Amino acid sequence: MPSIVAGRGQVALGAEELECVAQLLQSRFGFRLAEIQERNLKEAVRERMRRLGCAHGTDYVCELLGSPADGGELGELVSEYTNTETHFFRHRGRFELLCARVVPAVVERKRRSGGPIRVLSAGCSTGDEVYSIVMSLWPLRPAWCELGLEVVGCDINERALAKARQACYGSWPLRFTPSQVKAELFVPRPASTRSSAAM
Ligand SMILES: C[S@@+](CC[C@H](N)C(=O)[O-])C[C@H]1O[C@@H](n2cnc3c(N)ncnc32)[C@H](O)[C@@H]1O
């Protein structure tokens, strides 16, 4: 990775330090080195250095080395680095497929074997996908309510997960949400443009 020196004398980050950071992301979180996006990582590291008032890349690497495996500065860096793009009913076709094909087939199987229908949103970001799954499956309740439904979201980005737990959204992430779903399954927040998912 080429070396960079940040502008206006704020932060200085060399190629070796950036390489160390990438190696740490690989060893602590399993990121593949070849897939780490160098430009985004530089930006994320520089942002974290500015936040910490850390002028030199070596100091920042020391900070990361002292960080606990879960949370700490490593967690902050990962939250800064990962792309959390999402919104309700993103890639709408997936939800249609889930309702029309996947869940009916799983219901059939579970009727024989027992147990709830389980859905995992791996990399759920701020939760929009998790709630969209539940909202999509809501009209199919008669098919699954006896079995039960568990929808779980997980993500490496702790900041995104904190927003997911709050379940409070502005109008932009809801832009593709059918108005009937908005009316029935969200609670508008007075004196703001935000709504809470009411599932
Ligand atoms: C682009 S978002 C997609 C969110 C959602 N699945 C959707 O399609 O709307 C990708 C999410 O995956 C998460 N992510 C990336 N690598 C991950 C990993 N190794 N483990 C868990 N989450 C990860 C990111 O933090 C981010 O929130």
The ligand as an SDF file (V2000), in Angstrom:
LIG
                    3D

 27 29  0  0  0  0  0  0  0  0999 V2000
  -23.9030   -2.9560    2.6800 C   0  0  0  0  0  0  0  0  0  0  0  0
  -24.4750   -3.4160    4.2890 S   0  0  0  0  0  0  0  0  0  0  0  0
  -25.8820   -4.3910    3.8380 C   0  0  0  0  0  0  0  0  0  0  0  0
  -26.9720   -4.3700    4.9050 C   0  0  0  0  0  0  0  0  0  0  0  0
  -28.1680   -5.2630    4.6250 C   0  0  0  0  0  0  0  0  0  0  0  0
  -27.8110   -6.6770    4.6080 N   0  0  0  0  0  0  0  0  0  0  0  0
  -28.8480   -4.9050    3.3280 C   0  0  0  0  0  0  0  0  0  0  0  0
  -28.6620   -5.6110    2.3240 O   0  0  0  0  0  0  0  0  0  0  0  0
  -29.5790   -3.8970    3.3060 O   0  0  0  0  0  0  0  0  0  0  0  0
  -23.2600   -4.6520    4.7500 C   0  0  0  0  0  0  0  0  0  0  0  0
  -23.1720   -4.8790    6.2400 C   0  0  0  0  0  0  0  0  0  0  0  0
  -22.3840   -6.0410    6.4570 O   0  0  0  0  0  0  0  0  0  0  0  0
  -21.5850   -5.8100    7.6020 C   0  0  0  0  0  0  0  0  0  0  0  0
  -20.4040   -6.6960    7.5700 N   0  0  0  0  0  0  0  0  0  0  0  0
  -19.3600   -6.6440    6.7240 C   0  0  0  0  0  0  0  0  0  0  0  0
  -18.4750   -7.6160    7.0060 N   0  0  0  0  0  0  0  0  0  0  0  0
  -18.9840   -8.3080    8.0510 C   0  0  0  0  0  0  0  0  0  0  0  0
  -18.5460   -9.4330    8.7890 C   0  0  0  0  0  0  0  0  0  0  0  0
  -17.4030  -10.0280    8.5140 N   0  0  0  0  0  0  0  0  0  0  0  0
  -19.3220   -9.8790    9.7990 N   0  0  0  0  0  0  0  0  0  0  0  0
  -20.4960   -9.2710   10.0970 C   0  0  0  0  0  0  0  0  0  0  0  0
  -20.9610   -8.1900    9.4370 N   0  0  0  0  0  0  0  0  0  0  0  0
  -20.2280   -7.7170    8.4180 C   0  0  0  0  0  0  0  0  0  0  0  0
  -21.2310   -4.3340    7.5370 C   0  0  0  0  0  0  0  0  0  0  0  0
  -20.8700   -3.8070    8.7970 O   0  0  0  0  0  0  0  0  0  0  0  0
  -22.5230   -3.7350    6.9850 C   0  0  0  0  0  0  0  0  0  0  0  0
  -23.3540   -3.2680    8.0070 O   0  0  0  0  0  0  0  0  0  0  0  0
  1  2  1  0
  2  3  1  0
  2 10  1  0
  3  4  1  0
  4  5  1  0
  5  6  1  0
  5  7  1  0
  7  8  2  0
  7  9  1  0
 10 11  1  0
 11 12  1  0
 11 26  1  0
 12 13  1  0
 13 14  1  0
 13 24  1  0
 14 15  1  0
 14 23  1  0
 15 16  2  0
 16 17  1  0
 17 18  1  0
 17 23  2  0
 18 19  1  0
 18 20  2  0
 20 21  1  0
 21 22  2  0
 22 23  1  0
 24 25  1  0
 24 26  1  0
 26 27  1  0
M  CHG  2   2   1   9  -1
M  END
$$$$
